[in-house]
Amino acid sequence: MSSNEKAGNSFMLKICKFIVDKRNLFFLIYAIACIFSVIARGWVGVENKLPKYLPKTSETYRGLELMEEQFTTYGSAKVMVANISYDQALMIQKDLEKRAGVFSAELDDSDEHYANGSALFNITFDYDETNDKCLELLDKVKEYFNDYDYYLTTSLGDTQSELIDQEMNVISVIVVIVVVLVLIFTSQAYAEVPILLLTFGSAALVQMGTNFLLGTISFVSNSVTIVLQLALSVDYAVIFLNRYKEEHMTLEPREACIVALSKSIPEITGSSLTTIGGLVAMLFMQFGIGADMGIVLIKAIILSLLSVFLLMPGIIMVFAGLLEKTKHKNFIPQIPFVGRFAYKTRYIIAPLFAVAIIIANRISSKTPYVYGYSQITPPLTNAVQRAENIQKENFASDNMMALVFPSGDYDREKRLIDEILLEDDVTSVTGLANTEAMNGYTLTDKLTPRQFSELLNIDYEVAELVYAAYAVNDEDYAKAVNGLSNYKVPLIDMFMFVYKEIKEGYVTLDDDLMQKLEDANRMMNFAKNQLESDEYSRILIYVDLPQESDETFDFIEKLHKITEKYYTPSKIFVVGESVSQYDLKKCFSRDNTVTGVISILAVLVVLLFTFKSAGMPVLLIAVIQGCIWINFSIPAIRHDNLFFLGYLIVSSIQMGANIDYAIVIAGRYTELRETMGKRDAIIDTMNLSFPTIITSGTMLAVAGTLIGNMTSDCAIYGIGKCLGRGTIISILVTMFVLPQILLVGDRVIELTAFVMNMPLRVKQRTGTMRIDGFIRGRVEGNVTGVIHAVVKGDVSAYIENGDITPMEDEPIDAENAEFYYTEGEDI
């Protein structure tokens, strides 16, 4: 390898030589990493709740954190049993409530619990919903209902996540099959397929295993990252493999692999920067799933790069022989008609597209975004969703919100509840101040000793003694001493005090009264743990408004104004699905602007350094941004509700990844324009760019489309549907619109070109000379390529990684002259 030995002094070639020659070391490293990743996959936490990713300053986030700290939320489940009589339902209720660990199985003869020959049981367990015992009890409940036609819904466990994982596993298998078919179609040897799959499979496995470093990731990232990693990064392996095949035309496998890797590293790294640039925008979203997914995908891209640079060279060396033996004809056709069409229609298509994207911009601004799942119907319905739908069909379900405010004043809480109940949209309110305890008294009603003695049927003197004991620790002790008969204590406080005194042996009661007190204490403790802490109280408000609507959001604002009459605004929190969606809506307006601006700026910087022109980046970004607007005009035209996350994530991915197609075409065209006219340059450009675009584009389009059509999760459905559709639009526009734009903007690109401040070695020679290196210039005709030759004539050219050596005039030894050209370059 005489020519390579001269170039081998470069630092890059030394690194590449080390990677290729020490391939067994990298095989070992990756084998260990893959084994570790299989184990580490089980360490990755997955968060399934969208509100957890709201900004920490949002009302929902702060309210949820406060409720988790201050209150107990007991595990619960709703079970609908079809085709049973009401008497049968009552028997089931009694059976359930006898079971250890079940606090209650709420059932009555109202339409809320019995309708259409079906009964709906609201089962509540004795344990906090985070307690594993709830899951054990849930399994026992399912076992109990096995002989019935039942439909169960609950927030316990990760059933929904498990179902989504199953769906994504199916999607991943189908995507791999499609990828294999695409690779067979676009490859030149069947052995290319296992090389690419081994490279990507290792990167994907390491990606999944290293997620444990992030602690917990969102269910969205956990579900779609691997499929997107394949679609976004398979290009890198294809670029390197194509480089190897080019070099192998003149070099042995080892030397070809070294040279190909040295050329591929800067090329692939540059290509990945636009994708990473688009993903970086997601890191600046207020809604945490954007940052979560951005980090996971950027990590996936980097790991894919490392797999291509460190592992793939060794795999190519192992399969080098098979690459020769399994060659097949090229299945990708030439498409000169696309270039000819572009040249003929350049003054028609380009202005039409400019008008189209202006219209698309206006239409896409009217896309009906939604912030919850209630107004979206995914293509599949899983078992959990089917149960929810059947329950909703038979039993009306009001929208519930939790209102949290400072505790300590039951009278004020009662006035607040009464005012909220006056609102037309409110169907009921549950709080300590209006929960009935016994004989018409609520839990917070204040009773005198006389009333308390009559309620429990105990001697008045005993009641007085109990009240006197209670008053000792009361701030109003003086009032109690001056008139014990008029001293009033909230029923719940007195009950819990008496129960404590009995347990400590200070008071004794007969068995019947003791049982009554035990039952009352259990109920009151249950209510108090859910609705009151030392610092805050909570009331549950049920409204007949949809989860997501302008009327619902207006009610949330009104609820704040009502509560602020009684409590300090900074200590009031409203929490619920509707509030979460309201917070998401407020996040979206900010995130929409930020992600759009940052993704464009990040990609613009990369393109400025790539093309050394101000005009080219602007044209390419305008084309892809136009594709994004067209993509999101479609749901606006169809009045198809779109989950907001789909826009934020897909617009970033589309700008970062789909622009690679435009870069491929623009880069080829710029290169060919140095030696060709516009017409020939655009025809050759489309022929040479088509294989890359069809390979990468098909994979991403198929991956997105499958995700969008084979999932039951609304967020994942929106991302997949928009990504698949957006990629198809980007492919069509870059193939049939971008060429015309390049032709029309050719002069603009030329005028806005700039040269970086670096020395150019333009050399002029006449006579006989030896040329070694990459040459761009004139040698009695324009030349762009790598030359190792003796030239006799006139030379005026820029020489990169080489030099011109004058020689004595002598006949040229054609046998010793070597010419290496990259496919598609002209000489």
C-alpha angles and dihedrals in degrees: 000000000000096000093046093049088060090051092041092085090076116103093234094055091049091054092047091048089053092050093050096043095044094047093129089060091055091046088057093046092051093044090055091044092051094048090048091048092054088057096039093054088078091057094062115106117214122206113208101182119090095202089065088070097053117114113280088239093058120107093237094052094046092043094050092048091049094048091048089053100041107033142043116237107198122217113259144171137193116222123188115196116195129208100022133122123243090249090055089050091053090052090051090050092054092047092051095048091052090060117102112251096025112112097185144342102207115213136150138158095263123114088255092068109020125036140132092013090303132111126211116207120196101206119194124189129214093241137075111265090246091059114104089221088074090063090050090051091046090056090051091050091052089049090051092053096045092106093051133074094250139164117201129194127181143152090225120110130359100282093134092050092049091052092050090050090054090051093049092049089057091046091049092053092050092046091052090051091050091047091052091051092048092048092049089051095047099036129089096215132033091227089068090075098063090043091056095041094050090049094049095038091057092048092048094049093049089047092056093045096049093054087087087074087069092054099216128017130189122264088243093058091042092052107043107024098089094049091046091045090058094047095044101043108031086092090071093060091044092052092051093046092050090050090052092052091051093050092043089063088077105014138060116258096262095047091041091052093050095048093042091051092049090054096040099052096069092037095050093041090053091049092051093052094073091052092047089045091057092046092049088067089065090061090068096057117117089216102081098218088071092057091041093053092040092056093046093048094045088051089049092052092048092048089049090053091050091048091053094046100041109024106028097062089060092046090052090052090052092049096038093108094046091050088063096043098046100049116141136180120283109264096190110095127221112253106200089148090070092058093045090049090050093052094048095046100037094113092046106040097042096057091039090055091050089055091044095055092048089054091043090053091056094044095045090055087068095055108138101239119189129193103207138041099250095091098042127082112202119210093249131043117208127206094267093050092047090055091049092049094049091049091050091049092056104031129039113235121202123215109256128210129179118220115201123193139151115297131220105081116077093177092057090046090052092052090049092051092048092052093048090051089059090068112103094224094053115096099177144345127211120201139132090260094062103029111114115234111173138338094358096311119126121223093257100042110124114236132194120224089261093053091045093051091050092048094054095030094236131138114283090229090057090049091051091052091050091049091048090052090049092048092059090075095037123106087224093057091130091058090050093052092049094051118003092170090064095039110119129200128183109260095235092052094048093046092051091046092051091048090052092049091050093050089051091050099247095115131035128199134183119264097259093050091043091054090049090050092048091053093045092048092050092051094044094048089050092051095043094050090054099040109028141039132170090273109023142036127207131205126187116225121197119199133180092228126112117259091249126030139108089256090055093049090048089052090054090055091046091050089056092051093050093049092046088066088069107027142032110276094228090060097051121097131178114198132183145098092288093050090048090053091047090054090048090053090054090048093050097061090057098038092049092061096039097049092045095051097042095046091051093047093047093050091042092057091051092048094048090059092041098052101021087220134106095209100053097056091048092051094048094046090047089054095050093041087052089053089052092052091048090048093055094040089070096068088044092055093044093044087233113162111236125200104239094231090066091064097045095049100036095047089055093046092044092052093045101040108025091052086070088074090055091046092053092054096040093047093051092046093050091049095048094045089070090070106018143054121254096263098050092040095055093045092052091042093058093045092051097041098046097080093053094045096045092048098048097032095050092052095050093042092049093045092051094044093050092048089049094050103036106049135086095204114098096211094050090042091056093047094048096044094049094043094051093046093043093051092051090050091048092051093050094046095046091048100043106021109027094063090058091048091051091050093050093041094045093108093046091053091050095048093048095048117120134188121228116237099262131119115266116206102213107172130191122200138163124198132027117342144156115240121198122172145032108324131195115177144053127325099167083306132023117290131187116174148064113303134184101177149118110249127194112195140040122336128186109164150127111251119203122193091356147050147230116249118196114228138189112268106268137140114286113252099223092187092062095044113101126195122188120182131179111237111271097024119120131222 
